[in-house]
Amino acid sequence: MAFTVPAPGPYWITHSVHARHGGTTAGDIDLRVFVNDREVGVPLRCASADGLSFDRELGKLSTGDAIYVAVGPNGGNWADTFDLDFSVAR
C-alpha cells in the first residue's frame, strides 16, 4: 500500500495491526515500512491470528513523500491470507 504525503510535517503510523488468518499453521507474514526508499523501523514477522501492532514514528516528511507498507510471505508462499489495518496521522 502507498500513501502520498499531502502536506509537510511529522507523520506516524497509528492504530495498526497485521495478523495471519491461519495463525501458526502455515508460516508467517513479513511486514516492512518505507518512506520513499528508506526503511523505517525494524521488519516484523507475524505468525499469530491475534496480530501485531506496527505503530511507528515516520519523522518529518515533505509534500510528495511516499509512505509504503509492504507485506509478503516469509519463506513459503502458501496459505498467506492476512488482515492489515492502519492509519497515517499528522
MOPAC internal coordinates of N, CA, C and O (Angstrom, degrees):
PM7 1SCF
backbone

  N    0.0000 0     0.00 0     0.00 0    0    0    0
  C    1.4266 1     0.00 0     0.00 0    1    0    0
  C    1.5218 1   107.87 1     0.00 0    2    1    0
  O    1.2310 1   120.92 1   -31.90 1    3    2    1
  N    1.3088 1   115.85 1   148.10 1    3    2    1
  C    1.4591 1   120.67 1   179.83 1    5    3    2
  C    1.5274 1   110.18 1  -132.02 1    6    5    3
  O    1.2310 1   121.01 1   -32.74 1    7    6    5
  N    1.3230 1   115.66 1   147.26 1    7    6    5
  C    1.4552 1   123.25 1   177.84 1    9    7    6
  C    1.5137 1   107.08 1  -136.75 1   10    9    7
  O    1.2310 1   120.09 1   -51.75 1   11   10    9
  N    1.3310 1   117.44 1   128.25 1   11   10    9
  C    1.4576 1   121.89 1   177.35 1   13   11   10
  C    1.5224 1   108.97 1   -97.06 1   14   13   11
  O    1.2310 1   120.76 1   -52.30 1   15   14   13
  N    1.3242 1   116.14 1   127.70 1   15   14   13
  C    1.4577 1   122.94 1  -177.13 1   17   15   14
  C    1.5343 1   109.80 1   -67.51 1   18   17   15
  O    1.2310 1   119.62 1   -57.52 1   19   18   17
  N    1.3573 1   118.33 1   122.48 1   19   18   17
  C    1.4609 1   121.03 1  -176.64 1   21   19   18
  C    1.5335 1   113.96 1   -85.43 1   22   21   19
  O    1.2310 1   120.02 1   157.60 1   23   22   21
  N    1.3483 1   117.56 1   -22.40 1   23   22   21
  C    1.4628 1   121.11 1  -176.75 1   25   23   22
  C    1.5240 1   108.60 1  -150.22 1   26   25   23
  O    1.2310 1   120.25 1   -31.31 1   27   26   25
  N    1.3259 1   117.13 1   148.69 1   27   26   25
  C    1.4663 1   118.98 1  -178.87 1   29   27   26
  C    1.5273 1   111.86 1   -68.91 1   30   29   27
  O    1.2310 1   121.24 1   -27.11 1   31   30   29
  N    1.3362 1   115.23 1   152.89 1   31   30   29
  C    1.4577 1   120.61 1   176.68 1   33   31   30
  C    1.5051 1   111.61 1   148.81 1   34   33   31
  O    1.2310 1   120.61 1     0.76 1   35   34   33
  N    1.3374 1   116.45 1  -179.24 1   35   34   33
  C    1.4617 1   120.65 1   177.06 1   37   35   34
  C    1.5289 1   110.37 1   -77.38 1   38   37   35
  O    1.2310 1   120.52 1   -40.04 1   39   38   37
  N    1.3183 1   116.61 1   139.96 1   39   38   37
  C    1.4665 1   122.14 1  -178.65 1   41   39   38
  C    1.5227 1   110.30 1  -130.29 1   42   41   39
  O    1.2310 1   121.48 1   -26.69 1   43   42   41
  N    1.3510 1   114.77 1   153.31 1   43   42   41
  C    1.4589 1   123.31 1   178.30 1   45   43   42
  C    1.5180 1   109.04 1  -139.40 1   46   45   43
  O    1.2310 1   120.96 1   -23.36 1   47   46   45
  N    1.3201 1   115.77 1   156.64 1   47   46   45
  C    1.4632 1   121.66 1   162.71 1   49   47   46
  C    1.5246 1   105.46 1   -99.33 1   50   49   47
  O    1.2310 1   120.75 1   -52.24 1   51   50   49
  N    1.3407 1   116.18 1   127.76 1   51   50   49
  C    1.4595 1   121.55 1  -177.17 1   53   51   50
  C    1.5277 1   110.61 1  -131.74 1   54   53   51
  O    1.2310 1   120.58 1   -12.79 1   55   54   53
  N    1.3133 1   116.49 1   167.21 1   55   54   53
  C    1.4767 1   123.20 1   176.43 1   57   55   54
  C    1.5296 1   111.22 1    49.65 1   58   57   55
  O    1.2310 1   120.90 1  -137.45 1   59   58   57
  N    1.3272 1   115.88 1    42.55 1   59   58   57
  C    1.4655 1   119.77 1  -173.39 1   61   59   58
  C    1.5230 1   112.07 1   -98.03 1   62   61   59
  O    1.2310 1   121.64 1   -29.18 1   63   62   61
  N    1.3317 1   114.47 1   150.82 1   63   62   61
  C    1.4626 1   121.92 1   172.30 1   65   63   62
  C    1.5235 1   108.67 1  -156.83 1   66   65   63
  O    1.2310 1   120.96 1   -40.13 1   67   66   65
  N    1.3164 1   115.76 1   139.87 1   67   66   65
  C    1.4573 1   120.28 1   166.84 1   69   67   66
  C    1.5174 1   107.07 1  -133.69 1   70   69   67
  O    1.2310 1   121.06 1   -44.29 1   71   70   69
  N    1.3379 1   115.57 1   135.71 1   71   70   69
  C    1.4618 1   121.33 1  -173.38 1   73   71   70
  C    1.5111 1   110.02 1  -145.62 1   74   73   71
  O    1.2310 1   121.11 1   -31.64 1   75   74   73
  N    1.3259 1   115.48 1   148.36 1   75   74   73
  C    1.4776 1   122.07 1   175.66 1   77   75   74
  C    1.5188 1   109.34 1   -88.39 1   78   77   75
  O    1.2310 1   119.94 1   -43.33 1   79   78   77
  N    1.3004 1   117.71 1   136.67 1   79   78   77
  C    1.4688 1   120.19 1   174.95 1   81   79   78
  C    1.5176 1   111.04 1   -66.47 1   82   81   79
  O    1.2310 1   120.42 1   140.44 1   83   82   81
  N    1.3395 1   116.81 1   -39.56 1   83   82   81
  C    1.4611 1   121.25 1  -175.61 1   85   83   82
  C    1.5120 1   114.55 1   -87.94 1   86   85   83
  O    1.2310 1   119.62 1  -174.63 1   87   86   85
  N    1.3092 1   118.34 1     5.37 1   87   86   85
  C    1.4648 1   119.90 1  -176.61 1   89   87   86
  C    1.5096 1   110.97 1    57.99 1   90   89   87
  O    1.2310 1   119.92 1    45.11 1   91   90   89
  N    1.3175 1   117.75 1  -134.89 1   91   90   89
  C    1.4677 1   121.81 1  -176.33 1   93   91   90
  C    1.5186 1   113.25 1   -88.53 1   94   93   91
  O    1.2310 1   119.32 1  -173.09 1   95   94   93
  N    1.3300 1   118.90 1     6.91 1   95   94   93
  C    1.4667 1   120.49 1  -173.96 1   97   95   94
  C    1.5172 1   113.40 1   -73.73 1   98   97   95
  O    1.2310 1   118.86 1   162.71 1   99   98   97
  N    1.3203 1   119.77 1   -17.29 1   99   98   97
  C    1.4685 1   119.47 1  -174.97 1  101   99   98
  C    1.5240 1   112.89 1  -142.45 1  102  101   99
  O    1.2310 1   119.92 1  -146.49 1  103  102  101
  N    1.3188 1   117.76 1    33.51 1  103  102  101
  C    1.4535 1   119.03 1   177.17 1  105  103  102
  C    1.5081 1   112.55 1    98.34 1  106  105  103
  O    1.2310 1   121.23 1    26.65 1  107  106  105
  N    1.3287 1   115.25 1  -153.35 1  107  106  105
  C    1.4537 1   119.24 1  -176.64 1  109  107  106
  C    1.5238 1   111.55 1  -142.09 1  110  109  107
  O    1.2310 1   121.41 1   -10.78 1  111  110  109
  N    1.3310 1   114.90 1   169.22 1  111  110  109
  C    1.4539 1   123.41 1  -177.13 1  113  111  110
  C    1.5267 1   108.58 1  -112.57 1  114  113  111
  O    1.2310 1   120.61 1   -46.78 1  115  114  113
  N    1.3142 1   116.45 1   133.22 1  115  114  113
  C    1.4592 1   123.48 1   179.27 1  117  115  114
  C    1.5253 1   108.09 1   -98.00 1  118  117  115
  O    1.2310 1   119.96 1   -48.02 1  119  118  117
  N    1.3464 1   117.69 1   131.98 1  119  118  117
  C    1.4631 1   122.32 1   178.81 1  121  119  118
  C    1.5200 1   109.16 1  -127.97 1  122  121  119
  O    1.2310 1   120.98 1   -44.80 1  123  122  121
  N    1.3381 1   115.73 1   135.20 1  123  122  121
  C    1.4608 1   122.05 1   178.06 1  125  123  122
  C    1.5181 1   109.47 1  -135.59 1  126  125  123
  O    1.2310 1   120.82 1   -30.42 1  127  126  125
  N    1.3388 1   116.04 1   149.58 1  127  126  125
  C    1.4620 1   122.25 1   179.42 1  129  127  126
  C    1.5336 1   107.98 1  -121.10 1  130  129  127
  O    1.2310 1   121.08 1   -45.59 1  131  130  129
  N    1.3263 1   115.54 1   134.41 1  131  130  129
  C    1.4604 1   121.94 1   179.12 1  133  131  130
  C    1.5262 1   110.21 1  -128.75 1  134  133  131
  O    1.2310 1   120.59 1   -32.07 1  135  134  133
  N    1.3199 1   116.48 1   147.93 1  135  134  133
  C    1.4612 1   123.24 1   164.29 1  137  135  134
  C    1.5111 1   105.02 1  -115.97 1  138  137  135
  O    1.2310 1   121.00 1   -63.85 1  139  138  137
  N    1.3135 1   115.69 1   116.15 1  139  138  137
  C    1.4692 1   122.17 1  -170.84 1  141  139  138
  C    1.5265 1   107.51 1    54.02 1  142  141  139
  O    1.2310 1   118.72 1    61.92 1  143  142  141
  N    1.3234 1   120.05 1  -118.08 1  143  142  141
  C    1.4667 1   120.82 1  -179.63 1  145  143  142
  C    1.5343 1   113.00 1  -106.41 1  146  145  143
  O    1.2310 1   120.40 1  -166.14 1  147  146  145
  N    1.3336 1   116.84 1    13.86 1  147  146  145
  C    1.4721 1   122.28 1  -178.27 1  149  147  146
  C    1.5281 1   109.82 1  -105.06 1  150  149  147
  O    1.2310 1   120.80 1   -56.32 1  151  150  149
  N    1.3476 1   116.08 1   123.68 1  151  150  149
  C    1.4667 1   119.60 1   176.99 1  153  151  150
  C    1.5270 1   108.95 1   -74.07 1  154  153  151
  O    1.2310 1   120.89 1   -43.79 1  155  154  153
  N    1.3368 1   115.91 1   136.21 1  155  154  153
  C    1.4591 1   122.35 1  -177.93 1  157  155  154
  C    1.5295 1   108.04 1  -112.91 1  158  157  155
  O    1.2310 1   120.41 1   -61.14 1  159  158  157
  N    1.3214 1   116.81 1   118.86 1  159  158  157
  C    1.4603 1   120.81 1  -179.43 1  161  159  158
  C    1.5107 1   111.51 1    78.98 1  162  161  159
  O    1.2310 1   121.70 1     5.25 1  163  162  161
  N    1.3099 1   114.35 1  -174.75 1  163  162  161
  C    1.4641 1   120.63 1  -178.49 1  165  163  162
  C    1.5228 1   110.09 1   -94.33 1  166  165  163
  O    1.2310 1   120.22 1   -29.81 1  167  166  165
  N    1.3447 1   117.19 1   150.19 1  167  166  165
  C    1.4668 1   119.35 1   173.91 1  169  167  166
  C    1.5257 1   109.74 1   -63.29 1  170  169  167
  O    1.2310 1   120.54 1   -32.03 1  171  170  169
  N    1.3235 1   116.57 1   147.97 1  171  170  169
  C    1.4633 1   121.40 1   177.59 1  173  171  170
  C    1.5166 1   109.68 1  -117.46 1  174  173  171
  O    1.2310 1   120.85 1   -37.71 1  175  174  173
  N    1.3322 1   115.98 1   142.29 1  175  174  173
  C    1.4598 1   121.36 1   174.62 1  177  175  174
  C    1.5210 1   107.61 1  -118.74 1  178  177  175
  O    1.2310 1   121.08 1   -51.92 1  179  178  177
  N    1.3178 1   115.54 1   128.08 1  179  178  177
  C    1.4633 1   120.32 1  -178.63 1  181  179  178
  C    1.5259 1   109.77 1  -119.12 1  182  181  179
  O    1.2310 1   120.77 1   -53.99 1  183  182  181
  N    1.3268 1   116.14 1   126.01 1  183  182  181
  C    1.4557 1   122.22 1   174.68 1  185  183  182
  C    1.5238 1   109.57 1  -122.99 1  186  185  183
  O    1.2310 1   120.60 1  -153.33 1  187  186  185
  N    1.3266 1   116.45 1    26.67 1  187  186  185
  C    1.4553 1   121.68 1  -172.57 1  189  187  186
  C    1.5195 1   111.62 1  -122.39 1  190  189  187
  O    1.2310 1   120.71 1   -42.78 1  191  190  189
  N    1.3178 1   116.25 1   137.22 1  191  190  189
  C    1.4608 1   119.89 1   172.61 1  193  191  190
  C    1.5246 1   111.01 1   -71.81 1  194  193  191
  O    1.2310 1   120.34 1   159.66 1  195  194  193
  N    1.3397 1   116.96 1   -20.34 1  195  194  193
  C    1.4663 1   121.20 1   176.53 1  197  195  194
  C    1.5225 1   111.86 1   -73.38 1  198  197  195
  O    1.2310 1   120.15 1   150.85 1  199  198  197
  N    1.3142 1   117.32 1   -29.15 1  199  198  197
  C    1.4581 1   122.23 1   175.65 1  201  199  198
  C    1.5134 1   114.62 1    87.71 1  202  201  199
  O    1.2310 1   121.87 1   -10.30 1  203  202  201
  N    1.3295 1   114.03 1   169.70 1  203  202  201
  C    1.4576 1   123.83 1   178.80 1  205  203  202
  C    1.5204 1   109.03 1  -131.37 1  206  205  203
  O    1.2310 1   120.91 1   -30.97 1  207  206  205
  N    1.3274 1   115.87 1   149.03 1  207  206  205
  C    1.4578 1   121.11 1   173.67 1  209  207  206
  C    1.5312 1   109.20 1   -85.85 1  210  209  207
  O    1.2310 1   120.51 1   -35.60 1  211  210  209
  N    1.3286 1   116.63 1   144.40 1  211  210  209
  C    1.4608 1   120.26 1   172.50 1  213  211  210
  C    1.5295 1   110.70 1  -124.85 1  214  213  211
  O    1.2310 1   120.65 1  -148.22 1  215  214  213
  N    1.3409 1   116.37 1    31.78 1  215  214  213
  C    1.4701 1   120.87 1   175.28 1  217  215  214
  C    1.5223 1   109.04 1   -54.90 1  218  217  215
  O    1.2310 1   120.71 1   -39.55 1  219  218  217
  N    1.3298 1   116.25 1   140.45 1  219  218  217
  C    1.4608 1   120.09 1   177.41 1  221  219  218
  C    1.5123 1   111.43 1  -166.40 1  222  221  219
  O    1.2310 1   121.26 1   -25.55 1  223  222  221
  N    1.3178 1   115.19 1   154.45 1  223  222  221
  C    1.4601 1   122.07 1   173.48 1  225  223  222
  C    1.5269 1   108.20 1   -79.67 1  226  225  223
  O    1.2310 1   120.73 1   -46.35 1  227  226  225
  N    1.3320 1   116.21 1   133.65 1  227  226  225
  C    1.4602 1   121.14 1  -179.95 1  229  227  226
  C    1.5210 1   112.45 1   -99.65 1  230  229  227
  O    1.2310 1   120.27 1   165.18 1  231  230  229
  N    1.3240 1   117.10 1   -14.82 1  231  230  229
  C    1.4613 1   121.38 1   179.04 1  233  231  230
  C    1.5205 1   111.88 1    97.30 1  234  233  231
  O    1.2310 1   121.52 1     3.54 1  235  234  233
  N    1.3153 1   114.70 1  -176.46 1  235  234  233
  C    1.4707 1   120.86 1   178.03 1  237  235  234
  C    1.5294 1   108.01 1   -81.68 1  238  237  235
  O    1.2310 1   121.10 1   -62.44 1  239  238  237
  N    1.3252 1   115.51 1   117.56 1  239  238  237
  C    1.4614 1   120.98 1  -176.09 1  241  239  238
  C    1.5174 1   110.73 1  -111.55 1  242  241  239
  O    1.2310 1   121.31 1   -19.48 1  243  242  241
  N    1.3189 1   115.10 1   160.52 1  243  242  241
  C    1.4632 1   122.56 1  -179.77 1  245  243  242
  C    1.5197 1   110.39 1  -106.20 1  246  245  243
  O    1.2310 1   120.63 1   -22.30 1  247  246  245
  N    1.3129 1   116.39 1   157.70 1  247  246  245
  C    1.4632 1   121.49 1   174.62 1  249  247  246
  C    1.5262 1   109.05 1   -53.82 1  250  249  247
  O    1.2310 1   120.57 1   -48.74 1  251  250  249
  N    1.3281 1   116.51 1   131.26 1  251  250  249
  C    1.4562 1   121.19 1   178.56 1  253  251  250
  C    1.5212 1   114.44 1    93.55 1  254  253  251
  O    1.2310 1   119.59 1   166.59 1  255  254  253
  N    1.3419 1   118.38 1   -13.41 1  255  254  253
  C    1.4633 1   119.43 1   174.58 1  257  255  254
  C    1.5199 1   108.86 1   -60.80 1  258  257  255
  O    1.2310 1   120.70 1   -27.92 1  259  258  257
  N    1.3250 1   116.26 1   152.08 1  259  258  257
  C    1.4583 1   121.36 1  -179.69 1  261  259  258
  C    1.5153 1   110.43 1  -114.12 1  262  261  259
  O    1.2310 1   120.85 1   -46.44 1  263  262  261
  N    1.3357 1   115.98 1   133.56 1  263  262  261
  C    1.4552 1   123.56 1   174.63 1  265  263  262
  C    1.5249 1   106.55 1  -106.52 1  266  265  263
  O    1.2310 1   120.74 1   -52.80 1  267  266  265
  N    1.3295 1   116.20 1   127.20 1  267  266  265
  C    1.4672 1   121.55 1  -179.87 1  269  267  266
  C    1.5237 1   110.00 1  -120.38 1  270  269  267
  O    1.2310 1   120.63 1   -44.47 1  271  270  269
  N    1.3222 1   116.41 1   135.53 1  271  270  269
  C    1.4536 1   122.87 1   169.99 1  273  271  270
  C    1.5242 1   105.40 1  -116.19 1  274  273  271
  O    1.2310 1   120.96 1   -66.18 1  275  274  273
  N    1.3379 1   115.77 1   113.82 1  275  274  273
  C    1.4627 1   121.92 1  -175.05 1  277  275  274
  C    1.5232 1   109.93 1  -111.07 1  278  277  275
  O    1.2310 1   120.77 1   -45.64 1  279  278  277
  N    1.3393 1   116.13 1   134.36 1  279  278  277
  C    1.4554 1   122.14 1  -178.73 1  281  279  278
  C    1.5208 1   108.72 1  -129.23 1  282  281  279
  O    1.2310 1   120.76 1   -41.64 1  283  282  281
  N    1.3292 1   116.16 1   138.36 1  283  282  281
  C    1.4568 1   120.20 1   177.64 1  285  283  282
  C    1.5111 1   111.39 1  -158.08 1  286  285  283
  O    1.2310 1   120.36 1    -8.10 1  287  286  285
  N    1.3411 1   116.91 1   171.90 1  287  286  285
  C    1.4536 1   120.41 1   179.10 1  289  287  286
  C    1.5252 1   110.18 1   -74.12 1  290  289  287
  O    1.2310 1   120.81 1   -28.74 1  291  290  289
  N    1.2941 1   116.06 1   151.26 1  291  290  289
  C    1.4594 1   120.85 1   175.32 1  293  291  290
  C    1.5198 1   107.97 1  -103.47 1  294  293  291
  O    1.2310 1   120.70 1   -94.93 1  295  294  293
  N    1.3059 1   116.27 1    85.07 1  295  294  293
  C    1.4648 1   120.43 1   177.86 1  297  295  294
  C    1.5125 1   112.80 1    99.56 1  298  297  295
  O    1.2310 1   119.43 1   110.98 1  299  298  297
  N    1.3225 1   118.69 1   -69.02 1  299  298  297
  C    1.4557 1   122.07 1  -178.92 1  301  299  298
  C    1.5157 1   111.36 1   -96.44 1  302  301  299
  O    1.2310 1   120.44 1   -30.76 1  303  302  301
  N    1.3113 1   116.76 1   149.24 1  303  302  301
  C    1.4612 1   119.86 1  -178.35 1  305  303  302
  C    1.5331 1   110.79 1  -120.72 1  306  305  303
  O    1.2310 1   120.53 1  -129.64 1  307  306  305
  N    1.3239 1   116.59 1    50.36 1  307  306  305
  C    1.4609 1   121.44 1   176.69 1  309  307  306
  C    1.5272 1   108.85 1  -130.78 1  310  309  307
  O    1.2310 1   120.59 1   -34.25 1  311  310  309
  N    1.3092 1   116.47 1   145.75 1  311  310  309
  C    1.4671 1   122.75 1   176.59 1  313  311  310
  C    1.5209 1   111.94 1    50.42 1  314  313  311
  O    1.2310 1   120.06 1  -134.61 1  315  314  313
  N    1.3207 1   117.49 1    45.39 1  315  314  313
  C    1.4664 1   122.05 1  -175.88 1  317  315  314
  C    1.5311 1   112.69 1  -101.15 1  318  317  315
  O    1.2310 1   119.69 1  -145.15 1  319  318  317
  N    1.3205 1   118.21 1    34.85 1  319  318  317
  C    1.4645 1   119.34 1   177.61 1  321  319  318
  C    1.5249 1   109.06 1   -68.95 1  322  321  319
  O    1.2310 1   120.99 1   -34.48 1  323  322  321
  N    1.3246 1   115.71 1   145.52 1  323  322  321
  C    1.4592 1   119.94 1  -175.10 1  325  323  322
  C    1.5136 1   110.53 1  -152.57 1  326  325  323
  O    1.2310 1   121.16 1   -17.16 1  327  326  325
  N    1.3400 1   115.40 1   162.84 1  327  326  325
  C    1.4536 1   123.29 1   171.17 1  329  327  326
  C    1.5164 1   108.24 1  -106.32 1  330  329  327
  O    1.2310 1   120.65 1   -35.04 1  331  330  329
  N    1.3208 1   116.36 1   144.96 1  331  330  329
  C    1.4511 1   122.03 1   179.07 1  333  331  330
  C    1.5274 1   108.23 1  -144.53 1  334  333  331
  O    1.2310 1   120.90 1   -51.65 1  335  334  333
  N    1.3330 1   115.87 1   128.35 1  335  334  333
  C    1.4543 1   120.32 1   178.02 1  337  335  334
  C    1.5221 1   108.35 1  -149.84 1  338  337  335
  O    1.2310 1   120.40 1   -40.46 1  339  338  337
  N    1.3289 1   116.85 1   139.54 1  339  338  337
  C    1.4563 1   121.30 1   178.02 1  341  339  338
  C    1.5202 1   109.14 1  -167.79 1  342  341  339
  O    1.2310 1   121.40 1   -15.78 1  343  342  341
  N    1.3280 1   114.93 1   164.22 1  343  342  341
  C    1.4675 1   122.39 1   173.53 1  345  343  342
  C    1.5132 1   108.70 1  -124.98 1  346  345  343
  O    1.2310 1   120.69 1   -31.86 1  347  346  345
  N    1.3237 1   116.29 1   148.14 1  347  346  345
  C    1.4571 1   122.13 1   171.40 1  349  347  346
  C    1.5174 1   106.59 1  -103.58 1  350  349  347
  O    1.2310 1   120.52 1   -56.08 1  351  350  349
  N    1.3372 1   116.61 1   123.92 1  351  350  349
  C    1.4653 1   121.67 1  -175.97 1  353  351  350
  C    1.5135 1   110.21 1  -119.33 1  354  353  351
  O    1.2310 1   121.79 1   -31.54 1  355  354  353
  N    1.3378 1   114.18 1   148.46 1  355  354  353
  C    1.4701 1   121.56 1   175.80 1  357  355  354
  C    1.5040 1   108.15 1  -125.30 1  358  357  355
  O    1.2310 1   120.10 1   180.00 1  359  358  357

